[in-house]
């Protein structure tokens, strides 16, 4: 019995020996993690021309006395708006820490703008400790990458096609596009008219609190308004500059559009009397409601009156 027990213990020791040797081959521990704050997401820098940039820094801590060689690889959705550029490997001396940087750039402007800031793209970085073609140990870290919200409401005025006369009005159209990457709204609209104090813009109240969805490459989701120009009866004939601005609810910025309009004053015909008209002008009107008596009738009445006077004397 004692010999069997000793044999069993020996077998168990032999079975545990490869595991211990394997641990020795793997060497001391190392760790990889983020230096950059990626919790909960990393937001890249975004310019107005949709050019984006960013940097992610990762540290590697080598707790062993020997140099550590890691092979690095990056996994992400290549159909997204981001491109990542980092080293293929890193060497870390024994009992030291080191870092490496991943640069972030963007695809074309339309792809970047169509990426919603409410969504994100996951980047996974894999570090593998190699011994020949075999991987002794590996670690990976991941982060969600996104873009900031960009607000850009752009108004566009379409000049009226009808002629604007003094004392009249014409309608015209204003289009507002959302060339940002998130939903926005018009807080208010304001009009400025130069050189024409008697010209006014009517209908701006309909702009207030109007929601404008993101305008895509096909021009969808453009909001249109019909406004009116009114010229007073005393408006002189001149060219007027009309400018309308809209305020964004998202970033409180104002952007405007301008066009020129001509106000036409009606012609006033002034009549000047010709020389000698006053002498030829009759004192009585051409027509009257009184009966007209001819010279013959007047002589006949006078002759009849004289005959009657003589007849009475006889």
C-alpha positions in Angstrom: 0.0 0.0 0.0 2.8 2.4 0.9 4.5 1.7 -2.5 1.3 2.4 -4.4 0.8 5.7 -2.5 4.3 6.8 -3.3 3.8 5.9 -6.9 0.6 7.9 -7.1 2.3 11.0 -5.5 5.1 10.7 -8.0 2.7 10.6 -10.9 0.9 13.7 -9.6 4.2 15.5 -9.4 5.1 14.6 -12.9 1.7 15.8 -14.2 2.2 19.2 -12.5 5.7 19.7 -13.8 4.8 20.8 -17.4 2.4 23.4 -16.1 5.2 24.8 -13.9 7.6 24.8 -16.7 5.1 26.5 -19.0 4.6 29.3 -16.4 8.4 29.7 -16.3 8.5 30.0 -20.1 5.8 32.7 -20.2 7.9 34.8 -17.9 6.8 37.6 -15.5 3.6 39.5 -16.0 3.0 42.7 -18.1 0.0 45.0 -18.4 -1.4 47.2 -21.1 -4.0 50.0 -20.5 -5.2 53.5 -21.5 -3.4 56.7 -20.7 -6.0 58.8 -22.6 -9.3 59.2 -20.8 -11.8 57.2 -22.9 -14.5 56.8 -20.3 -17.3 56.8 -21.4 -16.2 57.8 -25.0 -13.3 59.5 -26.7 -14.5 62.6 -28.7 -12.3 63.7 -31.6 -11.6 67.3 -32.5 -13.7 68.4 -35.5 -13.2 71.5 -37.7 -15.8 73.4 -39.6 -14.5 71.8 -42.9 -15.2 68.4 -41.3 -11.5 67.7 -40.9 -11.1 65.6 -37.7 -8.0 64.7 -35.6 -7.3 62.8 -32.4 -4.7 60.9 -30.4 -5.0 57.9 -28.2 -2.1 56.9 -25.8 -1.6 53.4 -24.4 0.9 52.4 -21.7 2.7 49.0 -21.4 4.1 48.1 -18.0 6.8 45.4 -18.0 7.3 43.9 -14.5 10.0 41.4 -15.6 13.8 41.9 -15.8 14.0 40.9 -19.5 12.9 43.1 -22.5 9.3 42.7 -23.6 8.4 42.5 -27.3 4.7 43.0 -28.2 3.0 42.7 -31.6 0.2 45.2 -31.9 -2.9 45.0 -34.1 -6.1 47.2 -34.4 -9.6 46.1 -35.0 -12.4 48.5 -36.0 -15.1 49.1 -38.6 -13.4 50.4 -41.7 -16.7 51.6 -43.2 -16.9 54.3 -40.4 -15.5 57.9 -40.6 -12.3 57.2 -38.7 -8.8 56.0 -39.7 -6.4 54.8 -37.1 -2.6 54.8 -37.4 -0.4 53.1 -34.7 2.8 51.1 -34.5 3.0 47.4 -35.4 5.1 46.5 -32.3 6.7 47.9 -29.2 9.7 47.0 -27.1 9.7 47.7 -23.4 12.8 47.3 -21.3 12.7 45.2 -18.1 11.1 46.7 -15.0 10.0 49.8 -16.9 6.9 51.4 -18.5 6.5 52.7 -22.0 3.7 54.2 -24.1 2.7 54.4 -27.8 0.3 56.7 -29.6 -2.5 56.0 -32.1 -3.3 58.9 -34.4 -6.9 59.4 -35.6 -7.8 61.0 -38.9 -11.1 61.3 -40.9 -12.4 60.1 -44.2 -14.1 62.4 -46.7 -16.2 65.3 -45.4 -19.6 63.8 -46.4 -18.8 60.5 -44.6 -17.7 62.4 -41.4 -20.8 64.7 -41.5 -23.2 61.7 -41.9 -21.8 60.0 -38.8 -24.2 60.8 -35.9 -22.6 62.2 -32.7 -25.1 60.0 -30.7 -23.4 56.9 -32.1 -19.8 55.6 -31.7 -17.3 53.3 -33.3 -15.3 50.8 -31.1 -11.6 50.5 -31.5 -9.9 47.4 -30.1 -6.1 47.2 -29.6 -4.5 43.8 -29.2 -1.0 43.2 -27.7 0.6 39.8 -28.1 3.8 38.6 -26.5 5.4 36.3 -29.0 7.9 33.4 -28.8 8.6 32.5 -32.4 5.2 32.0 -34.0 3.6 31.1 -30.7 1.7 33.6 -28.5 2.8 33.3 -24.9 0.4 35.9 -23.5 -2.0 38.6 -24.9 -4.1 41.5 -23.7 -6.5 43.9 -25.4 -8.0 47.2 -24.6 -11.0 48.9 -26.3 -12.6 52.3 -26.5 -15.6 54.0 -28.1 -14.8 56.8 -30.5 -17.3 59.5 -31.5 -17.5 63.1 -32.9 -18.8 66.3 -31.3 -22.1 67.9 -32.2 -21.8 70.5 -35.0 -24.6 73.0 -35.6 -24.8 75.0 -38.8 -28.1 76.5 -40.0 -27.6 78.1 -43.4 -30.3 80.4 -44.8 -30.7 81.1 -48.6 -32.9 83.9 -50.0 -34.5 83.5 -53.4 -35.2 86.9 -55.0 -38.8 87.7 -56.0 -39.6 87.4 -59.7 -42.4 90.0 -59.6 -41.8 93.8 -59.8 -42.2 95.6 -56.5 -44.0 98.9 -56.9 -44.5 101.6 -54.3 -47.7 100.9 -52.4 -47.6 97.2 -53.2 -46.1 93.9 -52.1 -44.4 90.8 -53.5 -43.7 87.3 -52.0 -40.3 85.6 -52.0 -38.9 82.3 -50.6 -36.3 81.6 -47.9 -34.7 78.1 -47.6 -32.9 77.0 -44.4 -30.5 74.0 -44.6 -29.0 72.1 -41.7 -25.4 71.5 -42.7 -24.4 70.3 -39.3 -24.5 66.7 -38.0 -27.4 66.8 -35.6 -30.9 68.1 -35.4 -31.3 71.8 -34.8 -34.0 74.5 -34.5 -34.5 78.1 -35.5 -34.8 80.3 -32.4 -35.7 83.4 -34.3 -35.4 85.3 -37.6 -34.5 88.9 -38.1 -34.6 91.2 -41.2 -32.3 94.2 -42.0 -33.2 96.5 -44.8 -30.6 99.1 -45.9 -31.2 102.3 -47.9 -35.0 101.8 -47.8 -36.7 102.8 -44.5 -40.2 102.4 -46.0 -39.6 98.8 -47.0 -40.6 96.0 -44.6 -40.4 92.2 -44.4 -43.5 90.4 -43.2 -43.9 86.8 -41.9 -40.7 86.3 -39.9 -42.7 85.0 -36.9 -43.3 81.7 -38.7 -39.6 80.9 -38.3 -39.6 80.7 -34.6 -39.0 77.2 -33.0 -39.0 75.5 -36.4 -37.1 72.2 -36.2 -34.6 71.5 -39.0 -33.4 67.9 -39.6 -29.9 67.3 -41.0 -29.8 68.1 -44.7 -28.2 65.2 -46.6 -26.2 65.1 -49.9 -29.4 65.0 -51.9 -30.7 68.2 -50.4 -33.5 66.5 -48.4 -34.9 68.1 -45.2 -34.5 71.7 -46.4 -37.2 73.9 -44.8 -38.9 76.6 -46.9 -40.7 79.7 -45.9 -42.8 82.2 -47.9 -42.1 85.8 -46.8 -43.4 89.1 -48.1 -41.9 92.5 -49.0 -44.1 95.5 -48.5 -43.3 99.0 -49.9 -45.2 102.0 -48.6 -46.9 104.4 -51.0 -44.3 107.0 -50.2 -41.4 104.7 -51.2 -39.0 106.3 -53.7 -37.6 104.5 -56.7 -34.4 102.9 -55.6 -32.5 99.6 -55.0 -32.8 98.1 -51.5 -30.6 95.6 -49.8 -32.6 93.0 -47.8 -30.8 90.7 -45.3 -32.4 88.0 -43.2 -30.6 86.1 -40.4 -31.6 83.0 -38.4 -30.4 82.0 -35.0 -29.5 78.4 -34.2 -30.9 76.9 -31.0 -27.9 74.5 -30.8 -24.9 77.0 -30.7 -26.8 80.3 -30.6 -24.9 81.5 -33.7 -26.5 83.7 -36.4 -26.1 83.3 -40.1 -27.6 85.4 -42.8 -28.4 85.7 -46.5 -28.8 88.9 -48.6 -30.3 90.0 -51.9 -31.1 93.3 -53.7 -34.5 94.3 -54.8 -35.6 97.3 -56.9 -38.6 99.4 -55.8 -40.4 101.0 -58.8 -42.3 104.2 -58.2 -45.3 104.8 -60.5 -44.9 107.7 -63.0 -46.7 111.0 -62.2 -47.9 112.9 -65.3 -47.7 116.7 -64.9 -49.7 118.8 -67.4 -48.5 122.3 -68.2 -51.0 124.6 -70.0 -50.0 125.9 -73.5 -49.5 129.7 -74.1 -52.8 131.5 -74.9 -55.0 128.8 -73.4 -56.3 131.2 -70.8 -57.7 133.6 -73.5 -59.4 130.8 -75.5 -60.9 129.3 -72.3 -64.7 130.0 -72.2 -66.1 131.5 -69.0 -69.1 129.2 -69.0 -68.9 125.5 -69.0 -69.3 123.6 -72.2 -72.5 121.9 -71.0 -75.3 123.3 -68.7 -78.7 122.2 -67.6 -80.3 125.7 -68.6 -82.4 125.9 -71.9 -80.6 127.5 -74.8 -82.4 130.5 -76.5 -81.5 131.3 -80.1 -81.3 134.8 -81.6 -84.3 134.3 -83.9 -86.5 133.4 -80.9 -85.4 136.5 -79.1 -86.3 138.8 -82.0 -89.7 137.2 -82.4 -90.5 137.7 -78.7 -89.5 141.4 -79.0 -91.6 141.9 -82.1 -94.6 140.3 -80.5 -94.3 142.5 -77.4 -94.2 145.7 -79.6 -97.3 144.7 -81.5 -99.2 144.0 -78.4 -98.3 147.4 -77.0 -99.6 149.2 -80.1 -102.8 147.1 -80.2 -103.6 148.2 -76.6 -103.1 151.9 -77.5 -105.6 151.6 -80.4 
